Amino acid sequence: MMLEKLIVFLQDELDIPADQVNLALRDTQAIPCQVPMQLWKYGLINMTQLEKIFDWLE
């Protein structure tokens, strides 16, 4: 459930394309708290977006 909500947030609020989200999910084995760091590691999001995601996760 949390993962589904995170995916919706990433795509709807931050406009991250589905293929980029799927890349992060594949590498994290669908653990929600690891998805933001994978996106950032691959350069798919910036620091501001990363902070917004962490705020949302809290």
Buried (B, 14 or more C-beta within 10 A) or exposed (E): EEEEEBBEBBBEEBEBEEEBBEBBBEBBEEEBEBBBBBBBEEEBBEEEBBEBBEEBBE
